[in-house]
Amino acid sequence: MTPDRTSLAERIRRQRARIVTPGPPRAAAEPAAGTGWDSPPPPASGNAEGEDAKTARLERARELLRRTERGWKELRVAGTGTTGSAPPDAPAATGAPSFGSREGDGTWTGEGAEFAGPPAGPVAEPQEPFSREHHDFPLGSRYGGATLLRLTEITEEECARLQIRPEEPGVDLSRALFLDTETSGLAGGTGTFAFLIGVGYVEEDRFRVTQFLMRSPVGEAAMLEELAVLAAGRRDLVTYNGGSFDLPLLETRFALNGVPSPFRGVRHLDLLHPARRLFKPRHENARLGTLEREVLEVERDDDIPGDRIPQVFFDFLRYGHHPAMESVLSHNRYDIVTLAALALRALERMADDWHSDDPADLHGAGHHFWRRGESEKAIPLLERALSAGLSGHNRDRCLLDLGERRKQLGDWEGALDLWRQVSTSDSREQLDVLVWFAKHEEHQRKEPARALIHVEDALERLPRIEMGRETSRRYRKELEKRATRLRKSPG
């Protein structure tokens, strides 16, 4: 992508004028070639009904945009001419330094311990609608036991082992963007936007984190354009739950602002999924903060809670400053460094010479290899985990995997012996065991009536098992389909 060399103010003026200016729609309403929009062409000029509908839609869009802009202005200047009020969670104080000034190198100054609310008199417009700053970490430095220099040494083939499906390509960590966003909420949809976008990448002898902070809603398009310029030429991306949240959100914002997305067609490693398999058997959950603390053994001081971040940003927009914004920037910055370090630690679990005596660690690695179809690596790890004293839910899952391997080798009796050892009665593992019992009765012993007993048992247990709504719906649909077929089977 070639960056637009016109001034930032002119770009913003054109962006707003293209949509907000009242009046009839221009004749050339479709986007220019190469914009990346997938919208269909407008109706032919001879189709009066199509033109009227298009005009009505444009007028509605303009009205919504005008209302949105008025709302942002009211939010930004609320309390002007008075001393105003502080955010609900900030103590009232006077003389506290305001947040938001930047030094020439992009560092932020003026962080205050207290927030005094908006200053008396009119609130000044920000000089820039968005800001950008850089933070560098030497590649020779260590974070959470991982040396960042390893990012330049991992091959794409090695990195491919972290993908949850074997057909997915690996990424080049030395040329990838490590991306994380802070957003106005978690609901998604067109009403949610990313006000802070951070990307980390290897540059020469450092790992650089670049952060784009929206200081005014009118700067979103310009901020996204600058992000697209930085991302141009990079074909690899690493995120944590980016496939479900960050990327769909950014794609929506790119489309709404008419900026071609730089992330279409990139090779993507969503580290959440291998982290769940590798680390969750031993740890409470697979949240990035949990794994940073328990796997990387890094404890942040005074880290801002994630659920407080959206309100801090809205207060920042309203009053023009907020002391906690520096904590938001730091939170985002170290999430990105954690993402890079966690990728390196996960790759250690994939190494041929990796060794551990912890049964949960062995089971996590074995289960990951098993789900990828690499049974020759998975089975020894799973057997070691079982003999090392694996217990609880992890033991049930290990028994299920080992039993499935016996079944693949044609040893149904050996598989059934392992599956009978699953101890948790109301669990997903027990549901899977009942399905395997039903398959054995139906296809091996030719006893559909006995198979139906196992299916009905699974349906009876299903409401008592904790799982996501979509997962539960999928299980129910498959079980009911199997039950219907078995009831129609002769014998």
N, C-alpha and C positions, 0 to 999 in steps of 0.2 A: 504494500500500500504506500503510495506517495503522499507525504504530509502536505496539508494545505498551508501555504506560506503566508496567507493573509493574516492580519492581526486577529487576536483572540476576540476582541470586542466586535469586529466586523463579522466574524463567523457566528457569534451569538446573535447579533442583530439579524443576519440573514435567516438563521434557524427560526427565530421567533416570528419574523415577518412572513415567512413562508406559510405558517399555520395560523397565526393569530389575526393578521390583517383582515378586517371585515371586507365584505364585498363578494361578488360572484366568483366562483372558481375559475382559475385560469384554464385556457384551452389545453395547454400541455400539462395535464394534471398527473400523468403517470410518471414514475421515477425514471431518471436517466439510466441509460444502459450502464451496466457495471456496478450499480449500487448494491446488488445482492438481494434486492427485494424479490419476493416470490409472488407478489400480488398479480392477479390476472389483469389483462388490459382493459381499459374502460369500454363501455358499450359504444357501438357505432353511433355516429352523429344522427343518423336517421331514426334511431330508437328513442322517441320522446319519453316514453315511460322510464327507460333506463336512465336517461339524463336527469329526469326529475328525481328519481330515487337517489341518484348519486349526489345531486345538489342538496337534497334533504340530509343525507348522511354527513356531508361536509359541513353544513350549517350546525348540525348537532355537535359535531366534533369541535367546531370553533367555539360554540357556547360552553361546552365542557371545559375547554382549555381556558377560556376567559374566567370561568368560575374558579378553576384551580389556581390560576395566577392571582386572583383577588384573595383567595384563601391563604396563599403563601405570603402575600404582602401583609395581610392582617396578622399572621403568625409572627412575621419578622418584626413588625413595628408595634406590637401590642405593648401598651404601657408607656408609649413615648410621651415626653413632656412631663412625666411624673417620676417618682423614685422607683416605681414598679415593684414587683414582688419576685422573690427568689423561687427556684424550683422547689417542689414539696420536700425533697430529701436534702436540701442544702441549707445550712444555717445562715441567718441574716448577719451580714457584716458590712463594714464600710472600709473603703480604702484597699480592698483586696486586689492584687494585680490581676488583670484580665488575661485570658488565654487567647492566643491567635497570632501573635507577632512572630515573624520568622527571620532568622539571620540569613546572611547571603548564601551560606552553605546548605540552607534548607532545614536547619535545626530549629526547634520551637523553643521560645522563651516565654517568660511571663506566667509560668504555672503557679497558681495560688492554692493555698491550703483550704480556703473558704471561698464561697461564691456569694457575691453581694447582690445578685440580680442585675437588671439592666441599669446602665448609668443614667443620671438625670439628663433630660434633654433628648433630642432626636437621636435615634440609633443610626450610626453611619453605615452606608452601604459598604460591603466588603470590596476591597480593591480588586480582588480576583474571584471569579465564580468557583474556582477550584484551586487547590494547591497540590504540589508534588514535592516529595522529599525522598532522599536516599539514605540508607543506613548500610554500612559495609561491615562484613564479618570476614576476617582472614581465613582462607581455606585451610590453613594449618591449625586453626582453633578446633577445640572439641566441645561438643554440646551433647549432654546426656550419654557420654561414653562413645559417641560417634565422631569421627574425624571428618570434617566437611570435605577434605581433599578427596575422599573416596568417591565423591560424586563424579569426579573426572575419570575414574578408573573402572566403573561398572559398565559392562557391555550391554547392548540391547538384548542379547540372548539371555544373559543372567537376569536382567530386569523383567523379562517376559515371564519368568517363573512366579512373579507376584500376581499376574493377572488371574482372575478367577476362572477364566475359560482358556484352554490351551491354544485355541485358534486366534486369540487376541495378540497383537504384536507388542513387543516391549518398547519402552521409551528410552531415549538417550538422556540420562539425568544431567549430563554436562551441558546440554542445550535446551533442557526443558524449562518451562515456567511453573513454579510452585505457587498456586493461586489460592487466596482466601478472601472472603468478603465479609463486611459488616453491613447489615441491612436494617431497614426501617421496621422490620417485623419478620415473622416466620410463616405468615399465611400464604405467601406466594401470590401469583396473579399480577395483573397490571398495576395494582395499587401499591405493590412493594417494590422498593428500589434499593440499590446498593450505594450507600453514601460514602463508603470507604472500600477501596479495592487495593489489595496488596499483592504484589508478585515478587517472588524471589528467583534468582537465576545466577549462574556462574558467569563471572566476567573477569577475565584475566586471572589475577591471584586472589580474588575475593568472591564471597557470596554476597551479592547485593540485593537488598530488599527495597523496592520502590513502592511508595504508597501514594495513591490518589485520593484526596479528601474533597468531597463536594462542600463548598462553602455557601452556595446558593443554588436553589433548584434550577435556575436558568443555565447553570453551568454544566448540566449533566451531559448534553451532547458533546460539548468541547472536551470534557473529561474522558468520555468514551472514545473520542477520536484520538486523543493522546495515548490512551491504552492500546488502541489498535495499531498505532505507529510503533509502540514499543514491542508489541507481540508479532509484528510483521516478520516473516521469515522463520519463525519458530514453529515447528510442527508437532511438538510434544508438550503435554500438560499433565501436571500432577495435582490432585485435589484430595480433600477428605469429605466425602459425601457430595462432591461436586456434580456427579452425574444426576443426582436427584434434586439438588437445590441450586448450587451456585451457577452452573452452566445454563439451566433453563431460565433462571432469573435474568442473567446477563443477556441471553439471546433475546428475551422479551424487551429489555431496555434498549439494546442495539436497534431492534426493529422499530420500536416506537419513536426513536430519535433519528431514524433514517441513516444510521451509520452501519456500514457493512461489518459483520462480525468477523473477527480474525480467528475464531475458534471452530469454525465449521470444517470438518474433515481432519481435525488434528488427532494424533494418537494420544489416548487418554488413559492414565492410570488413576483410578479412584481407590486410594489406599484404604478406605474404610472397609472394603470387603475382605481383602486378605488379612487386615488387622483383626477383624472379627474371628476369623478362623484360627489365626496364629496365637493371638494373645488372650482372647476372651475366656478360653478354658481355665486360665489361671487367675484372671482378674475379674473384678466386679462387673465391669462393662467395657465397651470398646470406644468410649468417648475419648476425644483427643486429649482433654485435660487429664483424664484418669490414666491414660497410657503414658503421658509425659511424666506424671508423678511416679507411677509404679514400674514402668519399663525403663524410661530414661533416667529416673530418679532425680528429676529436676523439680524443685519447689519454687514457684514464683512468689515474690513478696508483693503483697497488696495488689493482686490481680483483680481487675474489675469483674464482677459477675456478668455473664453474657446476657442475662435477662434485663439488666439495667442499661445496656448500651443504647438501644433505640431511644429511650427517654433522654439520655444525655445529649444525643444528637439533636433531638427536637428542641431541647432547651438551648443548645448552642445556636441553632437557627433563629430562635425567637429573640434571644438576648444578645447575640453577636459574639459571645464568648462563654466558656465553661471550663473550669479548672480540670474536670475529669476527662476532657477530651484527650489529654496527653496519655492518660491511662488506657483509653480506647485504642489509640495509635500503638501503644506498647503491646497491648493484648494481641492485636492483629499481627504486629511485627513478629512476635515470638511464636505465635501459632504457625507462621510460615517456616521459621527456623526449626520448630518442632516437627513439622511435616517432613522436612528434608532429613532430619536425624532419625525419625521413625522409619522412613523408607530404608535407610542404611541398616538399622537394627533388624528390620524384617528380612532383609536380604541375607543377614547372617544366619537366620533360621533355615534358609534355603541352601546354604553351602553344604557341600558333600562332607566336609570335615567338622561340621557343627556337632557338638555333643552336649548333652544335658542329662542330669539324673532326675530332674523333676518330671513326674509322670504327666502333669498337665501340659508342660511345654512339649513333651514328646507327642502327646495326643494332638495338640494344636497343629504341629507341623505335619504329622501323619495324616490328619483329616484334610488339610489343605491339599497335599499331594494326591490323596484319594479322590477328592472331588474334581481334581484336574485330570484324572484318568491315569496318573503315574503310579500304578499299583506296586511296581517293583521297588519304589522308594517308600511308599506309604506303609506297606504291610510290616516291614521290620520295625518301623517307628511305633506303629500301633501295638504290636506284640510286646515291645519293650515297655510301653506305657502301661499295658494291662498287668504285666508281671511286676512292675515297680509299685503297684498298689493304687492304681487309679480308682477313684470312687465317685459315687453320686451320678449326676447327669452325664458327666464326661465318660464314665465307665459304660453307661448304657449306650451312648453314641459310638464308643469304640467297639462294643460288642456288635452293634448293628452293622458297622462298616466291615468288620472281620467276617461276620456271617454272610454278608453280601458277596465278599470275595470267595468264600467257600462255595456259595451257590453258583458263581460264575465258573468255577472249576468243575461243576457237576456234582459236588458233594452236598446234596440237599440235607442229609442226616446231620452232617457236621454243622451246617448252617443253622438248622433248627435247634440243635443243642446250644449253640451260642445265643440265639435269640430268646430261648426260654430263660436265660439268666438275666434278662433285662428286668430290673427290680422296680422301677418307678411305674406305678399303675396308671396314673393320669398324666401322660406326657406325650409329646410328639413322637418320641422314640417308640412308645408303646403302640401308638397308632400305626407307625410304619411296620412294626412287628406283626400286628394283626392283619395288615394288608398282605404281608409276605405269607403268613399262614393261610390266608384265603387263596392266594395264588397257588400255593402248594396243593391244597385240597382240590382246587378246580382243575389245574392243568396236569399235575403229576398223579394224583389219586383218582381223578375223575369223579369227585364227590361234590357237586355244586351245592347240595343242601348243607353240608358241613362247612363249606366255604362261606355260605350266607350267614351262618352263626357268627363267624369272626367279623364279618362286615357290619352286622347289626350291633355287635359288641362295640366296635369302633365308633359307630354313630351315637351310641348311648353315652360313651365317654367324652365325645367331642365338646359338648358345652362346658365341661368342667376343666378343660385344659386351657391354660393361659397362652394366647398367641394373638397376633395381629388379626384385624377383621378380615383383611383380604386373604390371609393365609387360611383362616378358619373357613372362609367361604369356598376356597379352592378345595380343601379337604372334603367338605361336605358335598360339593358337586361331584367329585370323583367317587366318593363312597356311595352316594345315591345312584349314580350311573351304574356302578358295579352291582349294587344290590338289585336294581331293576333287571339287569341282564341275568343274574343268577336265579331270580324268581321265575323267569321264563324258561330256564334250562330244564330239560327233562331229567327225571330222577332226583 
